[in-house]
Amino acid sequence: MKISTKGRYALRVIVDLASSDPDKYTSIKTISQRQKISEKYLEQIISALNKAGLVHSVRGAQGGYKLTKKPSEYTVGEILRSMEGSLAPVSCLEDEENQCPYCSDCVSLYVWERIYKAVNNVVDSITVQDILDHQNEIYSNNCNI
């Protein structure tokens, strides 16, 4: 399993919005400049995040985007899945029930299931607030003399 650029950038966008004033909307241009992501590509990512209900948009001069929930209510897993779909390491684990006709005889399925479970446990246990807290900790440690 490899996280695409869209998945990585979506996480950066959500963290960027979480770092912004929660009462104000942030324009695509502002996010683009801060995250160094082209506006055109960012529009695709924001559109998918909006469709998934992770961000709210308002059109117009004072418009832009903001989070629909508190940073502590977003998990990395839900953000990545909104872009990537399943985080399964192999295609036979993408559906709710394994559709592979060989799954009962597959000696490696045990490994793929363990990897899938481990990845989901990690990404579902990290919130955007955890990322912000970690970022603040790094910043404060770098500023101490």
DRENTORMI-880348 format. One record per atom (N, C-alpha, C): z, y, x; residue in one letter. Coordinates in steps of 0.02 Angstrom, whole numbers, plus 32768, in hexadecimal, padded with zeros to 4 digits. Layout:
% DRENTORMI-880348
ZYXA
...
//
This chain:
% DRENTORMI-880348
80007FC6802AM
800080008000M
8000803E802DM
7FD4806B801CK
7FCF80A98041K
7FCE80E2800DK
7FF981148017I
7FFB814D7FEAI
7FC1817B7FFBI
7F9B818E7FC8S
7F6181BA7FD2S
7F7682027FE0S
7F46822A7FF3T
7F5282717FFET
7F6A82917FBDT
7F4D827D7F84K
7F63829A7F44K
7FAD828B7F38K
7FC3824F7F46G
8009823E7F3DG
803682657F6AG
8023826C7FA9R
804B82927FD9R
804E82DB7FC7R
801482F77FB4Y
8012833E7FA1Y
8038834B7F60Y
8034831C7F31A
805983257EF2A
80A3832B7EFFA
80BD83027F2CL
810483077F3DL
8113834B7F5CL
80E883627F88R
80F283A47FA7R
80F083DB7F73R
80C483D67F42V
80BF84097F0DV
80FE840B7EE3V
811783D17ED0I
815483CE7EA8I
818F83EA7ECFI
819583D97F0FV
81CB83F47F38V
81C384407F40V
818684577F48D
8179849F7F4DD
819184C27F0DD
817E84A87ED4L
819384C67E94L
81DF84C27E8BL
81FD848C7EA3A
824684857E9EA
826984B87ECAA
824884CF7EFFS
826485017F2CS
825B85487F12S
8231854F7EDFS
822185907EC3S
825485A37E8DS
825085E27E78D
827A85FB7E41D
826A85D37E02D
829A85AF7DE5P
828C85857DABP
827A85AC7D6CP
828685ED7D6BD
827686167D31D
823286367D34D
8210862E7D6DK
81CF864E7D76K
819986197D81K
815D862A7D6DY
812485FF7D79Y
8105860F7DBDY
80EE85DC7DE0T
80D085E47E22T
808685D67E1DT
805E86037E38S
801585FC7E34S
7FFC85C67E64S
7FC185AC7E54I
7FA1857B7E80I
7F93859C7EC4I
7F8085DA7EC4K
7F7185FD7F02K
7FAF85FE7F2FK
7FE9860D7F13T
8028860F7F39T
803885CA7F55T
803485977F2BI
804285527F42I
8011853F7F79I
7FD1854F7F6ES
7F9D853F7F9ES
7FAB855D7FE2S
7FC0859C7FE2Q
7FCF85BE8022Q
800C859F8044Q
80418592801DR
807E8577803BR
807485308054R
804E85088030Q
804784C18042Q
800784B3806AQ
7FDE84E68073K
7FA084DE8098K
7F7484A6807BK
7F6C84AA8039I
7F41847C8013I
7F0D84A87FF1I
7ECE84937FF3S
7E9A84BC7FD4S
7EA884C37F89S
7E9784FD7F6EE
7EA4850A7F27E
7E7E84D97EFBE
7E4184C97F0EK
7E18849B7EE6K
7E3884557EE2K
7E50843C7F1AY
7E7183FB7F1BY
7EB483FF7EF6Y
7ED784367F00L
7F1784407EE0L
7F1184417E94L
7EDA845D7E7AE
7ECE845E7E32E
7ECB84177E16E
7EAC83E97E39Q
7EA883A37E23Q
7EED83847E21Q
7F1483917E54I
7F5783747E58I
7F8483917E22I
7F8383D27E1AI
7FAC83F37DE7I
7F9883DC7DA1I
7F5783D37D96S
7F3F83BC7D56S
7F5D83777D45S
7F5D834A7D76A
7F7A83077D6BA
7FC6830C7D60A
7FE883377D86L
803083407D7DL
803F835D7D38L
8015838B7D22N
801D83AA7CE0N
801383757CA9N
7FDF834D7CB1K
7FD083187C81K
800982E57C7CK
802982D97CB5A
806182AA7CB7A
80A282C97C9EA
80A1830A7C8FG
80DC832C7C75G
810F833F7CAAG
80F983407CE9L
812783507D20L
812A839B7D2EL
80F683BF7D1BV
80F584087D22V
80DE84267CE0V
80EF84657CD7H
80DA848B7C9CH
80AF84C57CB3H
807B84D47C8ES
804F850A7CA3S
804B85417C6FS
803F857E7C87V
803385B77C5DV
7FF885DC7C7AV
7FC885EE7C50R
7F8D86147C67R
7F9C865E7C67R
7F7386837C8CG
7F7786CB7C8CG
7F9086E77CCDG
7F9687297CCEA
7FA9874D7D0BA
7FED87387D26A
801C872D7CFAQ
805F87187D0FQ
806886CC7D0BQ
803086A97D02G
803286617CF8G
8039863B7D39G
803585FA7D32G
803C85CE7D6AG
805D858E7D54G
808685717D80Y
80A485307D74Y
80EE85327D85Y
811485097D61K
815984FE7D72K
816C84B87D5BK
81A584A07D74L
81BC845D7D64L
81D184587D1BL
81CB841D7CFET
81E284117CBAT
822A83F87CB7T
824483E37CF1K
828883C87CF5K
82AA83E47D33K
82E983D57D39K
830F83E77D75K
82F983BB7DAFK
82FD83D47DECP
82EA83AC7E27P
830F83687E2BP
834C83667E13S
837383287E15S
835982F47DE3S
832D83087DB6E
831482DA7D83E
82D082BC7D94E
82B382D27DCCY
827382B67DE3Y
828082837E1AY
8261824A7E16T
8263821B7E4ET
8221821D7E73T
8223820B7EB2V
81E682077ED9V
81B881D37EB9V
81D5819E7E9FG
81AD81697E80G
818381827E46G
81A181A97E19E
817A81C17DDFE
814381F17DF5E
814F82197E28I
811D82477E41I
80E282207E60I
80F381F07E8BL
80BE81C87EABL
809781A07E78L
80B981827E47R
8096815A7E14R
806881857DE9R
807A81C57DE0S
804F81F17DB8S
800C81FC7DDBS
800A81F47E1CM
7FCD81FD7E43M
7FAC81BA7E54M
7FD5818A7E67E
7FBD814B7E83E
7FB581137E50E
7FD881187E18G
7FDD80DE7DECG
801280B07E09G
800580717E09S
803480407E24S
803D80487E6FS
807880397E87L
808680397ECFL
80877FF27EEBL
80697FC47EC6A
80677F7E7EDAA
80407F757F1BA
80597F4B7F48P
80367F3F7F88P
7FF97F127F80P
7FF47EED7F49V
7FBB7EC17F3CV
7FA87EC87EF2V
7F697EBE7EE3S
7F507ECA7E9FS
7F6F7E9C7E6AS
7F837E607E7EC
7F9E7E317E4CC
7FE17E487E2FC
80027E797E4FL
80427E927E36L
803B7ED37E0FL
7FFE7EEC7E06E
7FF47F2C7DE5E
80017F297D9AE
7FF57EF07D7AD
80017EE97D33D
80487ED27D25D
805F7EDE7CE8E
80A37ECA7CD4E
80AD7E7F7CE1E
807B7E587CCEE
807D7E0F7CDBE
80467DFD7D0BE
80567DD77D3EN
80267DC37D71N
7FED7D9C7D50N
7FB07DB77D57Q
7F747D997D38Q
7F4F7D687D67Q
7F677D637DA4C
7F457D397DD6C
7F4B7CEF7DC2C
7F137CCC7DBEP
7F167C857DABP
7F387C597DE0P
7F437C737E1BY
7F617C4D7E52Y
7FA97C607E5FY
7FC67C8B7E36C
80097CA57E46C
803E7C6F7E4AC
80377C3A7E23S
806A7C057E24S
80687BDD7E65S
802F7BDF7E88D
80277BBB7EC7D
80257BE87F04D
802C7C297EFAC
80247C597F31C
80637C5A7F5CC
805C7C467F9AV
80967C447FC7V
80AB7C897FDFV
807D7CB97FDDS
808E7CFC7FF5S
80A57D2B7FBES
80A17D177F7FL
80B57D427F47L
80FD7D597F4FL
81287D2D7F66Y
816E7D3D7F72Y
81757D7B7F9EY
814D7D7D7FD4V
814F7DB68003V
81387DF57FE0V
80FF7DF27FBCW
80E47E2E7F9BW
81147E487F66W
81357E1B7F42E
81657E317F0FE
81A17E547F30E
81B97E3A7F68R
81F17E597F8BR
81DF7E9E7FA5R
81A37EA47FC1I
818C7EE57FDAI
81877F177FA0I
81697F027F69Y
81607F2C7F2EY
81A47F447F13Y
81D27F167F0EK
82157F277EF5K
82387F587F25K
82327F4C7F65A
82527F787F97A
82357FBF7F94A
81F37FC47F90V
81D380057F8CV
81EA802A7F4DV
81E880087F14N
81FE80277ED6N
8247803D7ED8N
827180137EF5N
82B880267EFBN
82C180657F24N
829C806B7F5AV
82A280A77F84V
828880E57F61V
824A80E37F48V
822D811F7F2BV
824E81337EE9V
826C81037EC7D
828F81137E88D
82D7812A7E94D
82EF81247ED1S
8333813A7EE0S
8336817F7F01S
82FC819A7F13I
82FA81DC7F33I
82E2820F7F00I
830A82437EF5T
82F782797EC8T
82DB82B47EEFT
82BC82E17ECBV
82A4831F7EEAV
82E083477F03V
831783447EDFQ
835383677EF6Q
836B834A7F39Q
836683097F41D
837882EA7F82D
834D83067FBAD
830C830F7FACI
82DF832B7FDFI
82F383727FEFI
8302839A7FBCL
831783E07FC7L
835783E27FEFL
838783B77FDED
83C683B48003D
83BB83A1804CD
838F83718057H
837F835C809BH
835E839580C2H
833083B780A1Q
830E83F080C0Q
8340842780D2Q
836F843580A6N
83A2846880B3N
83D0845380EDN
83DF841280F0E
840A83F88125E
83E783FF8169E
83A783EE816BI
838183F681A9I
837E843F81BDI
8371846A818DY
836C84B2819CY
83AE84CD81B6Y
83E584BA8195S
842684D481ABS
843A84B881EFS
8428847B81FFN
8437845E8241N
840D847F8277N
83D084938267N
83A584B48299N
83BB84FD82A5N
83DE851A8275C
83F38560827CC
84388567829CC
845B853082A2N
849E853482C2N
8497853B830EN
84C38565832BI
84C085708373I
84F785478394I
//
